[in-house]
């Protein structure tokens, strides 16, 4: 099923740095079925390449069998969607596709190939082919120094880590910055694992659903937030008025139009997360050597104590079993390197509240779109990308039912993973 292919490609991309998952489908409904997967990838800044077949060029726009205008349909949910009308363009279209997927804010591309274009013969020298370099905007030293000056003027600062840090493969730099400055970190759901859950400066997640009580309390106690690679999503902020009141904000993001979209920060910096973090670490080291870094140990200790005191109970003995106990047992059963995959629903919300994640790309979650059925194919994509990992899918009953047939794909291609089904037989989040 093409929807499954797109989700599997997404899982493949998310599993390892620099991966790009590719899915291929035929004409007509094969392309339209990919649209949900393209929306999911676009919303979460995940590069995947979808390739579709098409009717012969002479039959386009004549309402032929399965000759849908997939280029127009896919454009709103891709960085680029194109029907290739000249065979000689094929190498350059693919070259441009990979350039666009990796440049700026990452995202998906769809290439539509009419059957006569596919069958044409062209001259192409693979030995002289070179990939186009990806463009990544970079913060300046002046911007970074101002951001650190604003941080130094605060008494209760936080770093808000977004999924852009995972995409940029910059989790180590995030932890280094936190340890250099002594500033606690609140990751968004898309960045969960960028700083290990048991790292003393991991202050918990905040927001409406996938959050921790201590994370919310710490956010409300803060007076400054340095957001890196995040988009201030409503599930993270809750009420924007409450979230922003009484604190200053610096927002670092690779996409210029994200800065100011939800609220106007006190300082906006357009930059790739890794490039910005490298410069933040460099300037922080210089200030540490000069003895000018502010001491935030008392604030960090209060955040850690809040985290210790506000843990929720999970050791229930109820029959039927309570969900809290399910996640307690999952934490005990699976090791520190386990990769959890989930999409949406009460099972996913509770998973984010109770599970423990200790590294980047160990919580793979469909953030903005949340399509039911995403978990199983995405988990298969993760296994395909790294068969050495223990992969655990987490679903409610309806997410599981949507694409349960794709378990046969895992069996056919020997893609083993563990699927946990939290079954309340209720469609709880929808109801």
C-alpha positions as CSV (number, residue, x, y, z in Angstrom):
1,X,0.0,0.0,0.0
2,X,1.6,3.4,-1.0
3,X,0.6,5.1,2.3
4,X,2.6,2.3,4.0
5,X,5.5,2.9,1.7
6,X,5.7,6.6,2.5
7,X,5.6,5.9,6.2
8,X,8.2,3.2,5.9
9,X,10.4,5.6,4.0
10,X,9.9,8.1,6.7
11,X,11.0,5.6,9.4
12,X,14.0,4.8,7.3
13,X,15.0,8.4,7.1
14,X,14.5,9.2,10.8
15,X,16.4,6.1,11.9
16,X,19.9,7.3,11.0
17,X,21.6,10.6,10.2
18,X,21.9,11.4,6.4
19,X,19.4,8.7,5.4
20,X,16.8,9.4,2.8
21,X,14.0,6.9,2.4
22,X,12.7,6.3,-1.1
23,X,9.3,4.9,-2.0
24,X,8.0,3.9,-5.5
25,X,4.5,3.5,-6.7
26,X,2.6,3.2,-10.0
27,X,0.2,5.7,-11.5
28,X,-3.0,7.2,-10.3
29,X,-4.1,6.0,-6.8
30,X,-0.6,4.9,-6.0
31,X,0.4,8.5,-6.0
32,X,-2.7,9.9,-4.3
33,X,-2.2,7.3,-1.5
34,X,1.2,8.8,-0.8
35,X,-0.2,12.2,0.0
36,X,-0.7,11.5,3.7
37,X,2.9,10.3,4.0
38,X,4.2,13.3,2.2
39,X,2.1,15.6,4.5
40,X,3.6,13.8,7.5
41,X,7.1,14.1,6.2
42,X,6.7,17.8,5.2
43,X,5.2,18.7,8.6
44,X,8.0,17.2,10.5
45,X,10.8,18.3,8.2
46,X,11.7,14.8,7.1
47,X,13.3,14.2,3.6
48,X,11.8,11.3,1.7
49,X,11.6,10.8,-2.1
50,X,8.4,9.5,-3.6
51,X,8.6,8.3,-7.3
52,X,5.4,7.6,-9.2
53,X,4.6,6.2,-12.6
54,X,2.4,8.1,-15.0
55,X,0.5,7.7,-18.3
56,X,2.4,8.5,-21.5
57,X,3.0,12.2,-22.1
58,X,0.6,12.3,-25.0
59,X,-2.3,11.1,-22.8
60,X,-1.8,13.6,-20.0
61,X,-4.8,16.0,-19.3
62,X,-7.1,13.7,-21.3
63,X,-8.6,11.9,-18.3
64,X,-7.0,8.7,-19.3
65,X,-7.0,5.7,-16.9
66,X,-5.1,6.6,-13.7
67,X,-3.6,9.7,-15.4
68,X,-4.1,12.0,-12.4
69,X,-2.3,15.3,-12.1
70,X,-0.2,14.1,-9.2
71,X,2.2,17.1,-9.5
72,X,-0.5,19.6,-8.7
73,X,-2.0,17.4,-5.9
74,X,1.4,16.9,-4.2
75,X,2.8,20.4,-4.4
76,X,1.2,21.7,-1.1
77,X,2.8,18.9,0.9
78,X,6.3,18.7,-0.7
79,X,9.3,20.9,-1.3
80,X,9.0,20.1,-4.9
81,X,6.7,18.0,-7.0
82,X,7.4,17.5,-10.7
83,X,6.2,15.5,-13.7
84,X,9.3,14.9,-15.9
85,X,8.3,15.6,-19.5
86,X,11.7,15.2,-21.2
87,X,13.8,12.1,-20.7
88,X,17.1,14.1,-20.8
89,X,16.0,16.0,-17.7
90,X,15.8,12.8,-15.5
91,X,19.4,13.0,-14.1
92,X,19.1,16.7,-13.3
93,X,15.7,16.3,-11.8
94,X,17.0,13.7,-9.4
95,X,20.1,15.8,-8.7
96,X,17.9,18.8,-7.9
97,X,15.6,16.6,-5.8
98,X,18.3,15.5,-3.4
99,X,19.7,19.1,-3.3
100,X,16.3,20.4,-2.2
101,X,15.5,17.7,0.3
102,X,18.7,18.4,2.2
103,X,18.8,22.2,1.8
104,X,17.3,24.6,4.3
105,X,14.4,23.1,6.2
106,X,14.4,19.4,5.1
107,X,11.4,17.9,3.4
108,X,10.0,15.5,0.8
109,X,10.0,15.6,-3.0
110,X,7.8,13.7,-5.5
111,X,9.0,12.8,-9.0
112,X,6.4,11.7,-11.5
113,X,7.7,9.7,-14.5
114,X,5.5,9.1,-17.5
115,X,5.9,5.6,-18.9
116,X,7.5,6.7,-22.1
117,X,10.0,8.8,-20.2
118,X,10.9,5.7,-18.1
119,X,11.4,3.7,-21.3
120,X,13.5,6.3,-23.1
121,X,17.3,5.8,-23.5
122,X,19.6,8.8,-22.7
123,X,23.3,9.5,-22.5
124,X,24.5,9.9,-18.9
125,X,28.0,9.6,-17.5
126,X,27.7,8.3,-13.9
127,X,31.4,8.7,-13.3
128,X,31.3,12.4,-13.6
129,X,28.1,12.9,-11.7
130,X,28.4,15.1,-8.6
131,X,25.7,15.8,-6.0
132,X,24.8,19.5,-5.5
133,X,25.9,20.8,-2.1
134,X,23.1,21.4,0.4
135,X,22.5,25.0,1.5
136,X,22.3,25.6,5.2
137,X,21.9,29.1,6.7
138,X,24.4,30.0,9.4
139,X,24.3,32.1,12.5
140,X,26.9,34.8,12.8
141,X,29.1,35.3,15.8
142,X,27.5,38.6,16.6
143,X,24.1,37.0,16.8
144,X,25.4,34.2,19.0
145,X,27.1,36.6,21.4
146,X,23.9,38.6,21.7
147,X,22.0,35.4,22.5
148,X,24.5,34.4,25.2
149,X,24.4,37.9,26.6
150,X,20.6,37.7,26.9
151,X,21.0,34.3,28.6
152,X,23.6,35.7,31.0
153,X,21.1,38.5,32.0
154,X,18.6,36.0,33.1
155,X,18.4,34.1,36.5
156,X,16.3,31.1,35.5
157,X,17.1,30.2,31.9
158,X,16.1,27.2,29.8
159,X,17.2,25.7,26.5
160,X,14.2,24.5,24.4
161,X,15.5,21.7,22.2
162,X,13.5,21.1,19.0
163,X,13.5,18.4,16.3
164,X,15.8,20.4,14.2
165,X,18.6,19.3,16.5
166,X,17.8,15.7,15.7
167,X,17.7,16.4,12.0
168,X,21.0,18.2,12.1
169,X,22.6,15.3,14.1
170,X,23.6,17.8,16.8
171,X,22.5,16.2,20.1
172,X,26.0,15.9,21.4
173,X,26.5,19.6,20.9
174,X,23.3,20.3,22.7
175,X,24.4,18.3,25.8
176,X,27.8,20.0,25.6
177,X,26.2,23.5,25.6
178,X,24.0,22.6,28.5
179,X,26.9,21.2,30.6
180,X,29.1,24.2,29.7
181,X,26.5,26.8,30.7
182,X,24.7,24.7,33.4
183,X,21.4,25.6,31.8
184,X,18.6,22.9,32.0
185,X,17.0,21.6,28.8
186,X,13.4,21.1,28.0
187,X,13.1,19.0,24.7
188,X,10.0,19.1,22.6
189,X,8.5,15.7,21.7
190,X,10.3,15.7,18.4
191,X,13.7,16.2,20.2
192,X,13.1,13.7,23.0
193,X,16.3,11.8,23.5
194,X,18.5,14.6,22.3
195,X,19.5,14.9,26.0
196,X,19.2,11.6,27.9
197,X,16.3,11.4,30.4
198,X,18.7,10.6,33.2
199,X,21.0,13.5,32.5
200,X,20.8,15.9,35.5
201,X,20.1,18.9,33.2
202,X,17.2,17.2,31.4
203,X,14.3,19.2,33.0
204,X,11.4,17.3,31.4
205,X,9.0,18.0,28.6
206,X,6.2,20.6,28.8
207,X,2.9,21.2,27.1
208,X,-0.7,19.9,26.9
209,X,-0.4,16.1,26.5
210,X,3.1,14.6,25.9
211,X,4.6,16.4,28.9
212,X,5.8,16.0,32.5
213,X,4.5,17.8,35.5
214,X,8.0,18.9,36.5
215,X,8.6,20.1,33.0
216,X,5.6,22.3,33.0
217,X,6.4,23.6,36.5
218,X,10.0,24.4,35.4
219,X,8.9,26.2,32.3
220,X,6.5,28.4,34.3
221,X,9.3,29.2,36.8
222,X,11.8,30.3,34.1
223,X,12.6,33.8,32.9
224,X,14.4,33.1,29.6
225,X,14.2,30.4,26.8
226,X,16.7,29.7,24.1
227,X,14.8,27.7,21.5
228,X,16.9,25.8,18.9
229,X,15.3,24.0,16.0
230,X,11.8,24.1,17.4
231,X,8.6,25.7,16.1
232,X,6.6,26.5,19.3
233,X,4.0,24.0,18.4
234,X,0.7,24.3,20.2
235,X,1.0,20.9,21.9
236,X,4.3,22.2,23.4
237,X,3.2,25.7,24.3
238,X,-0.4,25.3,25.3
239,X,-1.7,28.8,25.9
240,X,0.8,31.1,24.1
241,X,-0.1,33.9,26.5
242,X,0.7,31.8,29.5
243,X,3.8,30.3,27.8
244,X,5.3,33.7,26.9
245,X,4.3,35.8,29.9
246,X,7.2,36.9,32.1
247,X,10.1,35.5,30.0
248,X,12.3,36.5,27.1
249,X,12.9,34.3,24.0
250,X,15.6,33.7,21.5
251,X,14.5,31.5,18.6
252,X,17.0,29.8,16.3
253,X,15.6,28.0,13.3
254,X,16.7,27.0,9.8
255,X,13.4,28.2,8.3
256,X,13.1,32.0,8.2
257,X,9.3,31.9,8.2
258,X,9.1,30.0,11.4
259,X,10.5,32.9,13.4
260,X,7.6,35.0,14.5
261,X,5.0,32.6,13.2
262,X,3.6,31.8,16.6
263,X,4.9,34.8,18.6
264,X,7.6,37.4,18.2
265,X,10.8,36.4,19.9
266,X,13.1,39.0,21.5
267,X,15.8,37.7,19.1
268,X,15.4,35.6,16.0
269,X,18.4,33.8,14.4
270,X,18.0,32.0,11.0
271,X,20.5,29.1,11.2
272,X,20.9,25.4,10.9
273,X,20.8,24.0,14.4
274,X,24.2,22.3,14.3
275,X,26.0,25.4,12.9
276,X,24.4,27.5,15.7
277,X,25.2,25.0,18.4
278,X,28.9,24.8,17.2
279,X,29.2,28.6,17.6
280,X,27.3,28.7,20.9
281,X,29.6,26.1,22.3
282,X,32.7,27.9,21.0
283,X,31.7,31.2,22.5
284,X,30.6,29.6,25.7
285,X,34.0,27.9,26.0
286,X,35.7,31.2,25.5
287,X,33.6,32.8,28.3
288,X,34.3,29.8,30.5
289,X,38.0,30.3,30.0
290,X,37.7,34.0,30.8
291,X,35.7,33.2,33.9
292,X,32.7,35.2,32.7
293,X,30.0,32.4,32.5
294,X,27.3,32.9,35.0
295,X,26.7,30.2,37.6
296,X,23.3,28.5,37.3
297,X,24.0,25.6,39.6
298,X,21.4,26.7,42.2
299,X,18.7,27.0,39.5
300,X,19.6,23.7,37.9
301,X,19.5,22.0,41.4
302,X,16.0,23.4,41.9
303,X,14.9,22.0,38.5
304,X,16.4,18.6,39.4
305,X,14.7,18.6,42.8
306,X,11.4,19.4,41.1
307,X,11.9,16.5,38.8
308,X,12.6,14.2,41.7
309,X,9.6,15.2,43.7
310,X,7.0,15.3,40.9
311,X,7.4,11.8,39.4
312,X,4.0,10.1,38.8
313,X,3.1,6.8,40.3
314,X,3.3,3.8,37.9
315,X,3.4,0.8,40.3
316,X,-0.3,-0.1,40.2
317,X,-1.5,-3.6,40.8
318,X,-5.0,-3.1,39.4
319,X,-6.7,-5.8,37.3
320,X,-7.3,-5.0,34.4
321,X,-3.8,-3.5,34.3
322,X,-3.6,0.3,34.3
323,X,-1.7,1.9,31.5
324,X,0.9,3.4,33.9
325,X,2.0,-0.1,34.8
326,X,2.3,-1.1,31.1
327,X,4.9,1.7,30.7
328,X,6.7,0.8,33.9
329,X,7.1,-2.8,32.6
330,X,8.3,-1.5,29.2
331,X,11.0,0.6,30.9
332,X,12.1,-2.5,32.8
333,X,12.0,-4.8,29.8
334,X,13.7,-2.8,27.2
335,X,17.3,-1.5,27.3
336,X,18.8,2.0,27.0
337,X,19.3,1.6,23.3
338,X,15.7,0.7,22.5
339,X,14.1,2.7,19.7
340,X,10.4,3.5,20.3
341,X,8.1,4.3,17.4
342,X,4.6,5.8,17.8
343,X,2.3,8.1,16.0
344,X,-0.8,9.3,17.9
345,X,-3.5,8.4,20.5
346,X,-3.7,8.0,24.3
347,X,-1.1,5.2,24.1
348,X,1.4,7.6,22.5
349,X,0.5,10.5,25.0
350,X,1.0,8.2,28.0
351,X,4.1,6.7,26.4
352,X,5.7,10.2,26.3
353,X,4.7,10.8,29.9
354,X,6.0,7.5,31.3
355,X,8.6,5.9,29.1
356,X,12.3,6.8,29.3
357,X,14.4,7.7,26.3
358,X,18.2,7.9,26.5
359,X,19.5,9.0,23.0
360,X,18.7,10.8,19.8
361,X,16.6,8.9,17.2
362,X,15.3,6.6,20.0
363,X,11.9,8.2,20.0
364,X,10.5,8.2,16.5
365,X,7.2,9.9,16.4
366,X,4.9,11.4,13.8
367,X,4.6,14.9,15.3
368,X,2.3,17.2,13.4
369,X,0.2,15.0,11.2
370,X,-0.4,12.0,13.4
371,X,-2.0,9.6,10.9
372,X,-3.5,6.4,12.3
373,X,-1.7,3.4,11.0
374,X,1.7,5.1,10.7
375,X,3.4,3.1,13.5
376,X,3.8,-0.3,11.9
377,X,5.3,0.7,8.6
378,X,7.4,3.4,10.2
379,X,8.8,0.8,12.6
380,X,9.6,-1.5,9.7
381,X,11.5,1.4,8.0
382,X,13.5,1.9,11.2
383,X,14.4,-1.8,11.3
384,X,15.4,-1.8,7.6
385,X,17.7,1.2,8.3
386,X,19.4,-0.4,11.3
387,X,18.7,-4.1,11.9
388,X,21.0,-4.1,14.9
389,X,18.5,-2.0,17.0
390,X,15.8,-3.2,19.3
391,X,12.7,-1.5,17.8
392,X,9.4,-1.3,19.7
393,X,6.2,0.0,18.1
394,X,3.6,1.5,20.5
395,X,0.0,1.6,19.3
396,X,-3.5,1.9,20.5
397,X,-6.1,-0.5,19.1
398,X,-7.2,1.7,16.2
399,X,-3.7,2.7,15.1
400,X,-2.8,-1.0,15.1
401,X,-5.9,-2.0,13.1
402,X,-5.4,0.6,10.4
403,X,-2.3,-1.1,8.8
404,X,-2.1,-4.4,10.7
405,X,-1.7,-6.2,7.4
406,X,1.7,-4.6,7.0
407,X,3.0,-7.0,9.6
408,X,3.1,-9.5,6.7
409,X,5.6,-7.2,5.0
410,X,7.8,-7.4,8.1
411,X,7.6,-11.2,8.0
412,X,8.2,-11.4,4.3
413,X,11.4,-9.3,4.4
414,X,12.5,-10.5,7.8
415,X,12.2,-7.1,9.6
416,X,11.8,-8.1,13.3
417,X,10.5,-5.7,15.9
418,X,8.3,-5.8,19.0
419,X,4.8,-4.3,18.7
420,X,3.1,-3.2,22.0
421,X,-0.7,-2.8,21.7
422,X,-2.3,-0.8,24.5
423,X,-5.9,-1.9,23.8
424,X,-8.7,0.0,25.5
425,X,-11.1,-0.9,22.7
426,X,-12.3,2.6,22.8
427,X,-10.7,5.0,20.2
428,X,-10.1,7.1,23.4
429,X,-8.5,10.2,21.9
430,X,-11.0,10.5,19.1
431,X,-14.0,10.1,21.5
